[in-house]
Amino acid sequence: MPKMKTHKGAKKRFKVTGTGKVKRLRAFKSHILTKKDAKRKRRLRQATTIGTNGEAKVIKRLIQA
């Protein structure tokens, strides 16, 4: 069986932290920002983690090198 290739799109969007959690950036920060208040835009700048469900496991498999 050949080696599994890294999914380049996922590699650009997600990082794995030292404790093994998957880190991601938030959506809805690229345009139409005038109607969003400053507090919401500040929150959108912060990175967050993927929950401990199966999605994190799938993403880790995609970005493994």
MMTF fields as JSON, N, C-alpha, C and O atoms, coordinates in Angstrom:
{
  "mmtfVersion": "1.0.0",
  "mmtfProducer": "UNKNOWN",
  "numBonds": 259,
  "numAtoms": 260,
  "numGroups": 65,
  "numChains": 1,
  "numModels": 1,
  "chainsPerModel": [1],
  "groupsPerChain": [65],
  "chainIdList": ["A"],
  "bondAtomList": [4, 2, 8, 6, 12, 10, 16, 14, 20, 18, 24, 22, 28, 26, 32, 30, 36, 34, 40, 38, 44, 42, 48, 46, 52, 50, 56, 54, 60, 58, 64, 62, 68, 66, 72, 70, 76, 74, 80, 78, 84, 82, 88, 86, 92, 90, 96, 94, 100, 98, 104, 102, 108, 106, 112, 110, 116, 114, 120, 118, 124, 122, 128, 126, 132, 130, 136, 134, 140, 138, 144, 142, 148, 146, 152, 150, 156, 154, 160, 158, 164, 162, 168, 166, 172, 170, 176, 174, 180, 178, 184, 182, 188, 186, 192, 190, 196, 194, 200, 198, 204, 202, 208, 206, 212, 210, 216, 214, 220, 218, 224, 222, 228, 226, 232, 230, 236, 234, 240, 238, 244, 242, 248, 246, 252, 250, 256, 254],
  "bondOrderList": [1, 1, 1, 1, 1, 1, 1, 1, 1, 1, 1, 1, 1, 1, 1, 1, 1, 1, 1, 1, 1, 1, 1, 1, 1, 1, 1, 1, 1, 1, 1, 1, 1, 1, 1, 1, 1, 1, 1, 1, 1, 1, 1, 1, 1, 1, 1, 1, 1, 1, 1, 1, 1, 1, 1, 1, 1, 1, 1, 1, 1, 1, 1, 1],
  "groupList": [{"groupName": "MET", "atomNameList": ["N", "CA", "C", "O"], "elementList": ["N", "C", "C", "O"], "formalChargeList": [0, 0, 0, 0], "bondAtomList": [1, 0, 2, 1, 3, 2], "bondOrderList": [1, 1, 2], "singleLetterCode": "M", "chemCompType": "L-PEPTIDE LINKING"}, {"groupName": "PRO", "atomNameList": ["N", "CA", "C", "O"], "elementList": ["N", "C", "C", "O"], "formalChargeList": [0, 0, 0, 0], "bondAtomList": [1, 0, 2, 1, 3, 2], "bondOrderList": [1, 1, 2], "singleLetterCode": "P", "chemCompType": "L-PEPTIDE LINKING"}, {"groupName": "LYS", "atomNameList": ["N", "CA", "C", "O"], "elementList": ["N", "C", "C", "O"], "formalChargeList": [0, 0, 0, 0], "bondAtomList": [1, 0, 2, 1, 3, 2], "bondOrderList": [1, 1, 2], "singleLetterCode": "K", "chemCompType": "L-PEPTIDE LINKING"}, {"groupName": "THR", "atomNameList": ["N", "CA", "C", "O"], "elementList": ["N", "C", "C", "O"], "formalChargeList": [0, 0, 0, 0], "bondAtomList": [1, 0, 2, 1, 3, 2], "bondOrderList": [1, 1, 2], "singleLetterCode": "T", "chemCompType": "L-PEPTIDE LINKING"}, {"groupName": "HIS", "atomNameList": ["N", "CA", "C", "O"], "elementList": ["N", "C", "C", "O"], "formalChargeList": [0, 0, 0, 0], "bondAtomList": [1, 0, 2, 1, 3, 2], "bondOrderList": [1, 1, 2], "singleLetterCode": "H", "chemCompType": "L-PEPTIDE LINKING"}, {"groupName": "GLY", "atomNameList": ["N", "CA", "C", "O"], "elementList": ["N", "C", "C", "O"], "formalChargeList": [0, 0, 0, 0], "bondAtomList": [1, 0, 2, 1, 3, 2], "bondOrderList": [1, 1, 2], "singleLetterCode": "G", "chemCompType": "PEPTIDE LINKING"}, {"groupName": "ALA", "atomNameList": ["N", "CA", "C", "O"], "elementList": ["N", "C", "C", "O"], "formalChargeList": [0, 0, 0, 0], "bondAtomList": [1, 0, 2, 1, 3, 2], "bondOrderList": [1, 1, 2], "singleLetterCode": "A", "chemCompType": "L-PEPTIDE LINKING"}, {"groupName": "ARG", "atomNameList": ["N", "CA", "C", "O"], "elementList": ["N", "C", "C", "O"], "formalChargeList": [0, 0, 0, 0], "bondAtomList": [1, 0, 2, 1, 3, 2], "bondOrderList": [1, 1, 2], "singleLetterCode": "R", "chemCompType": "L-PEPTIDE LINKING"}, {"groupName": "PHE", "atomNameList": ["N", "CA", "C", "O"], "elementList": ["N", "C", "C", "O"], "formalChargeList": [0, 0, 0, 0], "bondAtomList": [1, 0, 2, 1, 3, 2], "bondOrderList": [1, 1, 2], "singleLetterCode": "F", "chemCompType": "L-PEPTIDE LINKING"}, {"groupName": "VAL", "atomNameList": ["N", "CA", "C", "O"], "elementList": ["N", "C", "C", "O"], "formalChargeList": [0, 0, 0, 0], "bondAtomList": [1, 0, 2, 1, 3, 2], "bondOrderList": [1, 1, 2], "singleLetterCode": "V", "chemCompType": "L-PEPTIDE LINKING"}, {"groupName": "LEU", "atomNameList": ["N", "CA", "C", "O"], "elementList": ["N", "C", "C", "O"], "formalChargeList": [0, 0, 0, 0], "bondAtomList": [1, 0, 2, 1, 3, 2], "bondOrderList": [1, 1, 2], "singleLetterCode": "L", "chemCompType": "L-PEPTIDE LINKING"}, {"groupName": "SER", "atomNameList": ["N", "CA", "C", "O"], "elementList": ["N", "C", "C", "O"], "formalChargeList": [0, 0, 0, 0], "bondAtomList": [1, 0, 2, 1, 3, 2], "bondOrderList": [1, 1, 2], "singleLetterCode": "S", "chemCompType": "L-PEPTIDE LINKING"}, {"groupName": "ILE", "atomNameList": ["N", "CA", "C", "O"], "elementList": ["N", "C", "C", "O"], "formalChargeList": [0, 0, 0, 0], "bondAtomList": [1, 0, 2, 1, 3, 2], "bondOrderList": [1, 1, 2], "singleLetterCode": "I", "chemCompType": "L-PEPTIDE LINKING"}, {"groupName": "ASP", "atomNameList": ["N", "CA", "C", "O"], "elementList": ["N", "C", "C", "O"], "formalChargeList": [0, 0, 0, 0], "bondAtomList": [1, 0, 2, 1, 3, 2], "bondOrderList": [1, 1, 2], "singleLetterCode": "D", "chemCompType": "L-PEPTIDE LINKING"}, {"groupName": "GLN", "atomNameList": ["N", "CA", "C", "O"], "elementList": ["N", "C", "C", "O"], "formalChargeList": [0, 0, 0, 0], "bondAtomList": [1, 0, 2, 1, 3, 2], "bondOrderList": [1, 1, 2], "singleLetterCode": "Q", "chemCompType": "L-PEPTIDE LINKING"}, {"groupName": "ASN", "atomNameList": ["N", "CA", "C", "O"], "elementList": ["N", "C", "C", "O"], "formalChargeList": [0, 0, 0, 0], "bondAtomList": [1, 0, 2, 1, 3, 2], "bondOrderList": [1, 1, 2], "singleLetterCode": "N", "chemCompType": "L-PEPTIDE LINKING"}, {"groupName": "GLU", "atomNameList": ["N", "CA", "C", "O"], "elementList": ["N", "C", "C", "O"], "formalChargeList": [0, 0, 0, 0], "bondAtomList": [1, 0, 2, 1, 3, 2], "bondOrderList": [1, 1, 2], "singleLetterCode": "E", "chemCompType": "L-PEPTIDE LINKING"}],
  "groupTypeList": [0, 1, 2, 0, 2, 3, 4, 2, 5, 6, 2, 2, 7, 8, 2, 9, 3, 5, 3, 5, 2, 9, 2, 7, 10, 7, 6, 8, 2, 11, 4, 12, 10, 3, 2, 2, 13, 6, 2, 7, 2, 7, 7, 10, 7, 14, 6, 3, 3, 12, 5, 3, 15, 5, 16, 6, 2, 9, 12, 2, 7, 10, 12, 14, 6],
  "groupIdList": [1, 2, 3, 4, 5, 6, 7, 8, 9, 10, 11, 12, 13, 14, 15, 16, 17, 18, 19, 20, 21, 22, 23, 24, 25, 26, 27, 28, 29, 30, 31, 32, 33, 34, 35, 36, 37, 38, 39, 40, 41, 42, 43, 44, 45, 46, 47, 48, 49, 50, 51, 52, 53, 54, 55, 56, 57, 58, 59, 60, 61, 62, 63, 64, 65],
  "secStructList": [7, 7, 7, 7, 7, 7, 7, 2, 2, 2, 2, 2, 2, 3, 3, 3, 7, 6, 6, 1, 7, 3, 3, 3, 7, 7, 1, 1, 7, 1, 1, 7, 7, 6, 6, 1, 7, 2, 2, 2, 2, 2, 2, 2, 2, 1, 7, 3, 3, 7, 7, 1, 1, 2, 2, 2, 2, 2, 2, 2, 2, 2, 2, 7, 7],
  "xCoordList": [0.845, 0.0, 0.893, 1.829, 0.612, 1.475, 1.281, 0.297, 2.248, 2.153, 0.96, 0.584, 0.379, -0.735, -0.179, 0.722, -0.716, -0.243, -0.948, -2.097, -0.246, -0.82, -1.851, -1.621, -2.995, -4.019, -3.605, -3.693, -3.157, -2.558, -3.55, -3.166, -4.831, -5.837, -6.018, -6.123, -6.055, -6.207, -4.955, -5.042, -3.792, -2.526, -2.441, -1.88, -3.005, -2.976, -3.976, -3.79, -5.029, -6.111, -6.025, -6.572, -5.35, -5.339, -3.922, -3.008, -3.751, -2.479, -2.795, -3.876, -1.851, -2.018, -1.179, 0.006, -1.802, -1.103, -0.212, -0.236, 0.563, 1.449, 0.717, 1.241, -0.495, -1.279, -2.123, -2.83, -2.045, -2.746, -4.1, -4.795, -4.488, -5.756, -5.557, -4.438, -6.646, -6.587, -7.056, -8.161, -6.199, -6.466, -6.937, -6.431, -7.917, -8.433, -8.747, -8.918, -8.823, -9.246, -10.757, -11.357, -11.361, -12.811, -13.194, -12.41, -14.391, -14.926, -15.615, -15.683, -16.119, -16.914, -16.108, -16.642, -14.828, -13.995, -13.407, -12.529, -13.872, -13.215, -13.868, -13.161, -15.184, -15.852, -17.199, -17.598, -17.908, -19.156, -18.922, -19.63, -17.922, -17.536, -18.197, -18.149, -18.815, -19.371, -20.556, -20.759, -21.334, -22.502, -22.151, -22.997, -20.932, -20.522, -19.873, -19.037, -20.26, -19.708, -18.278, -17.822, -17.582, -16.153, -15.89, -14.894, -16.775, -16.594, -16.617, -15.814, -17.541, -17.648, -16.42, -15.921, -15.918, -14.731, -13.481, -12.617, -13.38, -12.264, -12.312, -11.288, -13.506, -13.676, -13.307, -12.741, -13.626, -13.336, -11.84, -11.394, -11.055, -9.601, -8.956, -7.879, -9.597, -9.024, -9.156, -10.185, -8.128, -8.191, -8.938, -9.008, -9.487, -10.194, -9.823, -9.101, -10.308, -9.969, -11.185, -12.326, -10.925, -11.985, -12.363, -11.495, -13.648, -14.096, -13.461, -12.763, -13.703, -13.07, -13.867, -13.742, -14.686, -15.447, -14.602, -13.389, -15.214, -14.48, -13.846, -12.922, -14.319, -13.767, -12.293, -11.515, -11.901, -10.501, -9.639, -8.526, -10.159, -9.438, -9.244, -8.167, -10.278, -10.216, -9.2, -8.405, -9.224, -8.307, -6.868, -5.982, -6.625, -5.275, -4.764, -3.589, -5.644, -5.247, -4.91, -3.992, -5.662, -5.414, -4.075, -3.376, -3.723, -2.537, -1.288, -0.229, -1.381, -0.175, 0.795, 0.388, 2.058, 3.049, 3.705, 4.56],
  "yCoordList": [-1.183, 0.0, 1.25, 1.334, 2.222, 3.408, 4.318, 4.214, 5.21, 6.175, 7.094, 7.371, 7.556, 8.496, 9.906, 10.316, 10.644, 12.009, 12.989, 12.78, 14.056, 15.128, 15.868, 16.148, 16.191, 16.993, 18.459, 19.028, 19.065, 20.403, 21.465, 22.401, 21.334, 22.3, 22.265, 23.311, 21.061, 20.916, 21.385, 21.974, 21.127, 21.525, 23.048, 23.543, 23.786, 25.237, 25.794, 26.902, 25.043, 25.54, 25.109, 25.784, 23.997, 23.454, 23.23, 22.97, 23.336, 23.008, 22.104, 22.189, 21.242, 20.395, 20.995, 21.276, 21.19, 21.787, 20.736, 19.563, 21.166, 20.248, 19.17, 18.072, 19.475, 18.485, 17.603, 16.71, 17.858, 17.009, 17.525, 16.85, 18.721, 19.299, 19.905, 20.252, 20.028, 20.614, 22.062, 22.341, 22.98, 24.408, 24.898, 24.457, 25.821, 26.362, 27.838, 28.319, 28.56, 29.952, 30.013, 29.072, 31.121, 31.268, 31.831, 32.533, 31.519, 31.994, 33.351, 33.864, 33.923, 35.165, 36.403, 37.319, 36.456, 37.618, 38.228, 39.086, 37.802, 38.25, 39.47, 40.3, 39.607, 40.762, 40.973, 40.196, 42.045, 42.478, 42.682, 42.117, 43.496, 43.69, 44.915, 45.078, 45.779, 47.013, 46.749, 47.485, 45.72, 45.435, 44.624, 44.455, 44.126, 43.338, 44.28, 45.109, 44.148, 45.052, 44.659, 43.558, 45.589, 45.424, 44.211, 43.511, 43.965, 42.83, 41.509, 40.611, 41.413, 40.203, 40.022, 38.905, 41.109, 41.026, 40.659, 39.94, 41.144, 40.752, 39.261, 38.579, 38.758, 37.326, 36.478, 35.394, 36.966, 36.216, 36.139, 35.256, 37.066, 37.015, 35.883, 35.413, 35.44, 34.417, 33.031, 32.709, 32.233, 30.846, 30.022, 30.4, 28.909, 28.016, 26.579, 26.331, 25.649, 24.247, 23.489, 23.867, 22.421, 21.517, 20.67, 20.289, 20.373, 19.557, 18.179, 17.802, 17.448, 16.133, 15.035, 13.861, 15.405, 14.396, 13.798, 14.009, 13.063, 12.376, 13.283, 12.865, 14.528, 15.427, 15.709, 15.774, 15.876, 16.126, 14.95, 15.134, 13.753, 12.546, 12.519, 12.173, 12.881, 12.901, 13.95, 13.686, 15.129, 16.205, 15.812, 16.08, 15.176, 14.736, 13.746, 13.775, 12.88, 11.91, 12.622, 12.214, 13.696, 14.432, 15.184, 15.246, 15.752, 16.614, 15.883, 16.5, 14.616, 13.87, 13.843, 13.634, 14.05, 14.137, 12.794, 12.69],
  "zCoordList": [0.0, 0.0, 0.0, 0.794, -0.883, -0.949, 0.259, 0.991, 0.443, 1.536, 1.302, 0.163, 2.387, 2.29, 2.121, 2.853, 1.157, 0.926, 1.851, 2.238, 2.199, 3.001, 2.172, 0.996, 2.78, 2.113, 2.252, 3.34, 1.162, 1.217, 1.678, 2.379, 1.292, 1.737, 3.24, 3.882, 3.809, 5.26, 5.984, 7.061, 5.398, 6.021, 6.184, 7.162, 5.214, 5.278, 6.292, 6.795, 6.595, 7.445, 8.904, 9.776, 9.187, 10.542, 11.035, 10.252, 12.364, 13.012, 14.196, 14.779, 14.547, 15.724, 16.849, 16.668, 18.013, 19.144, 19.806, 19.433, 20.778, 21.478, 22.244, 22.433, 22.687, 23.428, 22.51, 22.977, 21.2, 20.245, 19.794, 19.035, 20.251, 19.798, 18.407, 18.03, 17.649, 16.311, 16.4, 16.865, 15.947, 16.014, 14.654, 13.622, 14.65, 13.399, 13.569, 14.689, 12.446, 12.466, 12.251, 11.731, 12.653, 12.524, 11.162, 10.524, 10.732, 9.457, 9.647, 10.764, 8.563, 8.548, 8.905, 9.53, 8.523, 8.829, 7.562, 7.648, 6.39, 5.166, 4.522, 3.951, 4.594, 3.984, 4.659, 5.527, 4.249, 4.888, 6.389, 7.223, 6.712, 8.104, 8.738, 9.957, 7.922, 8.472, 9.395, 10.361, 9.117, 9.959, 11.209, 12.088, 11.3, 12.46, 13.48, 13.12, 14.746, 15.751, 16.108, 15.802, 16.763, 17.042, 17.925, 17.743, 18.875, 19.777, 18.998, 19.25, 18.057, 17.241, 16.368, 16.233, 15.767, 14.91, 15.707, 15.204, 16.94, 17.812, 18.107, 18.068, 18.402, 18.676, 17.468, 17.615, 16.279, 15.053, 14.766, 14.034, 15.342, 15.146, 15.923, 15.554, 16.991, 17.853, 17.219, 16.626, 17.347, 16.888, 17.925, 19.094, 17.5, 18.411, 18.074, 17.109, 18.854, 18.614, 18.106, 18.369, 17.38, 16.94, 18.151, 18.937, 18.305, 19.435, 19.438, 18.496, 20.48, 20.627, 19.928, 20.279, 18.942, 18.21, 17.091, 17.057, 16.186, 15.139, 14.112, 13.414, 13.997, 12.982, 13.226, 12.275, 14.465, 14.788, 14.343, 13.85, 14.519, 14.124, 12.601, 12.116, 11.861, 10.397, 9.932, 9.029, 10.543, 10.154, 10.437, 9.626, 11.585, 11.906, 10.857, 10.489, 10.384, 9.373, 8.053, 7.342, 7.731, 6.501, 6.527, 5.515, 7.688, 7.717, 8.189, 8.302, 8.461, 8.847, 7.676, 6.533, 7.953, 6.869, 6.599, 5.72]
}
